[in-house]
Amino acid sequence: MRELLLTLCVTAAVTYLLTGPVRKFAIIAGAMPPIRDRDVHREPTPRLGGIAMFGGLCAGLITADHLNRLSQTVFSNGGFDVKALVAGASIMWIIGVLDDKWGVDALVKLGGQMVAAGVMVYKGMTVLWLPVPGIGTVVMPQMWGTVVTVLLVVISVNAVNFIDGLDGLAAGMVCIAGCAFFVYAYRLWYGYSVPDAAPAALFAVVLVGMCLGFLPHNFHPARIFMGDSGSMTIGLILSVCMISITGRVDPDVITSLNNQSQTLATRAMVPVYIPILLPLTVLAIPLADLLLAVVRRTWAGKSPFAADKQHLHHRLLHLGHSHSRAVLIMYFWAALLAFGTVAFAVQNTAAIAVRVAMGLCVLGIALLLMPRFQPHFPELTQRFLPPRYRRTAKVREVLTDETVKKIEEAANSLSSADEDLLRKIGSGATPSGRHSGVSGHNDR
């Protein structure tokens, strides 16, 4: 556990420290696309945050390679899981950087995602078997294992890319998913003495570190976006966590540890099904939003790929929730679904801890749905926060969300005379007479 904690801290620290220079580089490189109609931010924000996240990934893996326990379990026998991850993440990261700077066609990105998944399959990262309830363990033929692996990668990458619509939303939800994956991967590793689950535990720790290091720069108001270079990379790592356990952990090893009764053996098989259920529960909200968006656009006679402002996070904003409140609501829902699924795989003390976490998630959702509740950082943490997140007493008393909303409504309700005056000022029009030594009368 100490080695995993050290890897987490190194990954988060490197990602955090690299994000500032990467932001300056993105501004200089011009990776600041104009604001689109469906965007919720109001000023151009640099992208390419995935560069810092990729640096954190490399730093975390290098650190783990120099630690005794992780080196003996994860990097033994050539460490083909790590090599497959690095190869696939590198391809995905390069495609994302090109898209953040110059823009890449959707079909080209889809092809690149499939190529990255194919390279990982070539390196040995593939699904070997699937536990099917009522049937047992089904050994996957090589062709079908490749198809399932590519499908998992493509779905995971696009699902994460799809939820990257609000400041801090994608990084936070993937961080929650990584924590849930780590809980049950670590239990398989030590609770069931399955060393094949060690790579998934390491990848989950590195994924959580990347997200934690990037989130301070990405919380609302975001100073930098992760872009496709970040969202596709963490989406691929999330899929690798699924594939690593599903394709490496033999279900017979788990069930053979408990041969007292069929009931206990069936209960022992529950952790094996979690790699299949957990991604669905974590990504249930964005996947449902994606399905509704396709149906909504098709029903209106539009293309399924046509952008609009009717996504789930847009609807939360339209209901009156602030930006931060909408993100926190989705955080708590994701945590409730993810750790609720993991609760089926843990027992005794771990089960109590997971249930307490679920209770806190329910409490958080209830508080956020109260209109008078305003989420903010505690007073004791104010001095440790960046200046843009600090709120003085006067600001908290005067600039509440309701006050800001009234100011925005007043600014949007200008009279026709005021709008005409603003147009003249913005166009540089001057009154007749002399201005800067030039006559305002027509020479003709």
N, C-alpha and C positions, 0 to 999 in steps of 0.2 A: 504493500500500500504506500509506503514512503517513497519508493521509486516512481510510482505512478503520480503521486502528489508533486514530486519534483518535476516530472515531465510536464504536468499541467501548468505549474508556475512558470517554467521556462517558455513554454509555448505562448502563454498569455502575455508574458512580459515582452517577448520579442515582437509579437503582433502589435501590442500597444505602442512600443517605441518606434516601430517602422511606419505606423500609420501617419504620423505627422509629416515626415519627409516625403512619403508617397503622396500625400495631399498636395504639397507644394509642387511636386513633379507633375501631378495631374493638371494643375492649373497652368503650369508652363507649357505642357504638351497640348493644351487645349481640349482635354477630355472633360468638357463641361457642356453637354448638349443643351439646347434651348428647352424651355419648359413646354410640355405638351398639355393638351386640354384635360387629359385624364390624370395629370400629376397633381399632388396635393401640396407640394412645396411651392414657394412663391419666388424663389430666386435660384439661378443656376448653381448647381452644386457639383463639385468634381467627383468623378467616379474613380475607377482603378483601385478601389480599396482591396480588391482581391490580391494585389501584389504583396501587400503587407501580410495578408492571411496565408498566402503561399509561403512566405518567409517563415512565419510561425510554424507551419507544418514541417518544413525542413529542419528547423531548429529542434522541434520536439522529437522527431525521429532520430536525429543525430544524438541527442541527449540520451534517449532510451537505449541506443546502441552501445553507449559507454557505461551502462548500469548493469551490474552482474546478473540479477535475477531476470530482468527483461531480455538481456542479451542471450541468456541461455534458453529461454522459452520461445521468444518471438523471432529472434534473428538466427536461431539454430537451423541447420539443414538448408543454408543458403538464404533464408528469409524471403521466400518467393512471394509471400503475402505482401510484405513491405515493398518489394520491387514492383509488384503488380500495381499497388496503390500509387507509388510515385510515378510510374509510367502513365497510368490513366489520368492522374491528377495533372500531370504536366501538359498533356494534350488538351485537356479540358480548360486549363488555365490559359494556355496560349490562345485558344479560340475565344475565350472570354475577353482577354485583353484586346484582341483585334476588334471585337464587337464594341467594346467600350470606347475605343478611339475612333474607328472608322465606320462601324456598323456592318453587321454580317447578316445575310439573308437567313430567314428562319429555316429553310430547307438545308442550307449549308451547315448551320449549327446542329441541326438534327443529325446530319451525316457525320459531323465531327464527334458528336456524342456516341454514336454507334461505333465509330472507329476506336474511340477511347475504351469503350467496353470490350471491343474485340481484342485490343492489345492486352487488356487485363486477363481475358480468357486465355490468350496465347501464353501469358506469364504463369498460368496455373490457377487464377482466381475464377472459379466456376462453381456452380451448384451441382453437387454430386448426387444428392438424394433429397427427397422432400417427405416430411412426416404427414401422412394423410389420415385424419380421424376416421376410424372405422375400418381402415384398410391396413394401416401400418406404414412402415418405411418403404417408399417407392424409389428404387434406384433409377436415376435419370440417365438415359442414353446421352452420348456426347453431344449430339446435335441438339437435343432438347435442352440439355444443360446450358449450352451456349445461348439458345434462344431465350431461356428464362433469365439468364444473367444479363443479357443485353436489355431485355424488357425492364428488369428491375432498375438498372442504371438510368435508362431514359425516363422512366416514370418518376423516379426520385429526383433527378436533376431538374426536370421541368416543374415538378410540384414545388420545390424550393424556390425556383425562379419565379413562379407564379405568385407566391405570397410575399415577394419582395416589393410591397407597395407602400408601406409606411416606414417611417424612421425606426430602425431597430427591430422591426417585426420578424424578418427572416432570420437574422442572427439569434434572436431570443428564442424563437420556436425550435430552431435546429439545436440550440444549446440545451433546451429541455429534452429534446429527443435523444441527444447524446448522453445526458445524465441517466435517462431511463435505460438506454442500452447498456451503459456501464454497470448499473445496478444488477441486472440479471446476467451479464457476461461475467462479472466478477464473482457472482454466486456460483455460476457453472464452473469457473476456474478453481475456486477454493472450496465451495460447498460440496460439489460433486467430484472434485479432483480430476477435472477435465482440462489438461493443459492446452488443448486445441482451441479453447475459448480465449486464451491470452491475447492473440492478435486483435480480436474484436474489442477487448477491454482497452488495449493500448490505443487503438484507432478512435474509440469513443472519447478517451481522455484528451487526446490531441484535438479532436473536433471541438470539445467543450472549451479548451484553452484558446483556440482560434477565435471562437465566438466571444468569449469573455474579454479577450484583449481588444477586440474591435468595437464592442458595444459602447464603451465610454465615448468614442468619437462618432457613434452612429445614433445615439439617443436623440430624440427631438429636442431642440433643432439640430439636425445632423450637419456635421461639418464636412462629411465625405460619405459617399455611397459605396457599397461593396461592388456594385455593378455585376455584370454577368461573369466577370473573372472571379468574383467571390462566391456568388450564389451557385454557379455550376460546380465549382470546386467543392464546396461543403456539401452540396447535394450528392456528388459522387462519393465522398467519404462516408456519408450516411448510408448509401447503398452498399458500400464495401463492408460496413458493419453487419448488415443483413446477410450478405453473401458469405462472409467469412464464417459465421456461426452455422448458417443453414448448410453450407457446403463442406464444413470441416468437422463439426461435432457429430459423432455417431450416436443416434438415439439409443442404440442397444447398450452403449456404455452407461447411460443414465438409468435405463430400466433394469439393467443387471445388478445395479447397486441396491435394489429393493425388490427382493424375490419372496417376500413374506406372503403377499396376497395380490390378487389381480387388481383390487381396488387401489392399494398403495402403489402398485406399478403404474396404473393409469394416472394416478395423481403425480407420480414422478415424471410422466411424459409431458406434463403441462409446460415446463420450461422450454421444451423443444419446439412447441408451437408458437412461442412468443416472437421469434424472429419474423414469422409470417404475419402475426396479428399486430405487433407493435407499430410497424411503419404505417399500416392502414389506420390505426387509431390516432397516431400523431398527425398524420396528413389528412385525416378525415375532413376537417373543416375546409382546407384549401381545395381538396378534391371535390367536395360537394359544391363549393363555390364555382369551380371550373365547369362542372356538369351543368349547373344552373345557368352559367354564362353562355354556354354553347346552345342550350335549349332556348334561352331568351333571345339571343341574336338570330338564331335560325327561324324562330317563330315570327320575328319582326321582319324577315326577309333580308337580313344582313349576313355578311360573312361571319363564320364562327370566330375568325381571327380579328374582327373589327373591335377596336378598343372602345370602351365606354367607362362611365363612372357609376356603375351599378354593382360593383363587387362588394363583398361582405364588409371590408374595411371602409369603403365609401358609404355604405348604408349606416354603419355605426356613427360616422361623422355627421351624416344627415339627421340622425336621431337626436343630435345635440351633444354627443360625447366629444370631449376634447381629443386631440391627437394622442396624448399620452394615455388617456383613459381607454381609448379604443385598443391600443396596443396591449395594455395590461389585461384587458378582458380576454383577448385572444391568447395571451400567455397562460392565464389561469385555466382556460378551457383545454388548451393543449396539455398542460401539466396534469389536469384531472383525468383526461383520457389516457395519457401515457402511463402514469403511475398506477392508475386503476387497472390497466392491463398487466403491469409488472406484479401487482399484488397477488395475482393468481399463482405466481411462481415462487413466492417467498413464504416463509413460515416463521412462527415464534416471534422473536424480537424484531427481526427484519420486517415481518408483516405488520407489527404494531407501528413501526416507524413510517412505513409506506402509507398506512391508513391515517396516521396523523398528518402526513403531507397532503393526502387527499382532502381531509377535513379543512386544512388551511386554505386549500384551493377553493373549496366551496365558500368559505368565509370571505375570501378575497373577491370572488365573483359577486357575492351578495353586497359587499361594501361598495364595489364599483358601480353597481346598478342603482345605488342611492344617489339621487340628484344633488344632494347637499354635500356629499363626500368629495373632497378635493385631495387627490394623491400628491404627496410631496415628500422630499427627503427629510429625515428627522433633523432636529436642530443640532445634535451632536456631530452629524456628518457634514455640516455646511462648510466648515473650514477645509475639509479634505476634497471637496468637489471642485471641478473646474469653474472659473468665474461665471460662465454662461448658465450654469445650473443653480447658482446661488440666488436666493431670494431674500432681500432685506425685509424688515418688518413693515416699512411703508409700502413696499411693492406688494406684499402679501395682503395688506389691508385694502389697497386701492385697486390694483390691477388683478382682480379675480377674473375667472373665466367669463362670468356674466358681464362684467364691466368691459372686457375686451370685445365681447360679442356686440354690446351696445355701441361701442366705438366703431366697429366695422360696419354695423347697420347704418349709423349716421353718416359714415364716409361714402357708403353706397347710395344714399338717398340725397343726392345733390339736386338742386334746382337746375332748370335749363340755362338760366343766366350764369350760374356758377360753372356748369359744364362748358359753356361757350367761352367764359373767361379762362378756364384751364386749357382749352384747346388753343387759344391765342398765345397763352404763355408758353405752352409746349411747342408751338410752331415757330416761336421767335418773333411773332408779330409785335409791332411797336405802334404807338399812337402817332397821328400826324403831327409834324413839328420837327424839331431838331433832336437827333439822337446820335451821339458819337460823331458830331460834325457833319452829318448827312441830312439833307433836307427831306422832309416827309412828303412834299408836294410832288406831283407828277411833272416831269419836264415838258411833256407835250402840251 
